Amino acid sequence: MSHNYTNDITINRAGSSKIDSVDFENLSFGNTFTDHMLVCDFKNGEWETPIIKAYEPFLLDPSAKVFHYGQAIFEGMKAYKDDSDDVWLFRPDENYHRFNKSAERLAMPEVTEEIFLGGLHKLLEIEKEWVKKGKGNSLYIRPFMIAIGPGVIAAPSTHYRFMIILSPARSYYSGEVKVIIAEHFSRAANGGIGAAKAAGNYSAQFYPTKLANEQGYQQIIWTDDATHTRLEEAGTMNVFFRIYDTLYTAPVSERILDGITRKSIIDMAERENIKVEV
Ligand SMILES: Cc1ncc(COP(=O)(O)O)c(C=O)c1O
């Protein structure tokens, strides 16, 4: 993980570490967080100096726009450690660019590369003990941005908070995932926010997914909202179908998330002379 970001970051180290109290063999996804987080506020039209500080709750005005109008976006990525104790990220620049596309769609300010990638590298340097080596181990990285400006008026905020939190993880799913094809509900529509990693895209899936869970399925395969005849993606992943020796996946559109894994699988398949139809 080499880098040469030069931005200022204020670092206030946590007084002690929780790492010895964590059972790394029995982690449930997304419930354990490392000792530090990165916080950077956008005010008066510009980003302030990012701060790395102890992971802790913070106060917001009850009228903060994120609570009322859902101006919130995020990314999801992982860090891995190899046998020489080097920490690796998988195409983080792709997550950075996608984050700013989401920001644009939600009328939020773009984050600079120094804050997103430079801040992430610094945070990972501080938290490298939390990245465990060995198959299946990773550190899940959650960059996100919320509108923290007050006012119950339906207009974009002028004040935002960008943060990165880290969570040691094992696999998101284990074993088989049973899926149901959407025939009524939709995740996204043309002209909507389906291609953004916006918080609202996930909360909108909770109710249909709850109904699917009650029928014994873990995930929904979303279909096009107009006809429900074309398979698009699942709630947290793009999908590929293998028919004989060809891989099929939905084209990227305004309705699906342009997945980095999807893109990488297409690249690798082409390199291995595996036919992919999009
Ligand atoms: C809706 C959706 N589609 C696809 C993906 C896969 O994206 P990526 O491969 O970039 O992680 C995700 C990831 O969380 C997702 O939430």
PDBQT file of the ligand as one rigid body, heavy atoms in Angstrom, charges set to zero:
ROOT
HETATM    1  C1  LIG A 301     -26.451  -2.560  -4.786  1.00  0.00    +0.000 C 
HETATM    2  C2  LIG A 301     -25.066  -3.067  -4.928  1.00  0.00    +0.000 A 
HETATM    3  N1  LIG A 301     -24.689  -3.609  -6.103  1.00  0.00    +0.000 NA
HETATM    4  C3  LIG A 301     -23.435  -4.078  -6.294  1.00  0.00    +0.000 A 
HETATM    5  C4  LIG A 301     -22.496  -4.036  -5.280  1.00  0.00    +0.000 A 
HETATM    6  C5  LIG A 301     -21.115  -4.560  -5.526  1.00  0.00    +0.000 C 
HETATM    7  O1  LIG A 301     -20.249  -3.494  -5.711  1.00  0.00    +0.000 OA
HETATM    8  P1  LIG A 301     -18.672  -3.648  -5.623  1.00  0.00    +0.000 P 
HETATM    9  O2  LIG A 301     -18.321  -4.829  -6.450  1.00  0.00    +0.000 OA
HETATM   10  O3  LIG A 301     -18.146  -2.360  -6.165  1.00  0.00    +0.000 OA
HETATM   11  O4  LIG A 301     -18.351  -3.864  -4.185  1.00  0.00    +0.000 OA
HETATM   12  C6  LIG A 301     -22.828  -3.484  -4.048  1.00  0.00    +0.000 A 
HETATM   13  C7  LIG A 301     -21.821  -3.436  -2.994  1.00  0.00    +0.000 C 
HETATM   14  O5  LIG A 301     -22.057  -3.248  -1.856  1.00  0.00    +0.000 OA
HETATM   15  C8  LIG A 301     -24.144  -2.988  -3.861  1.00  0.00    +0.000 A 
HETATM   16  O6  LIG A 301     -24.521  -2.451  -2.694  1.00  0.00    +0.000 OA
ENDROOT
TORSDOF 0
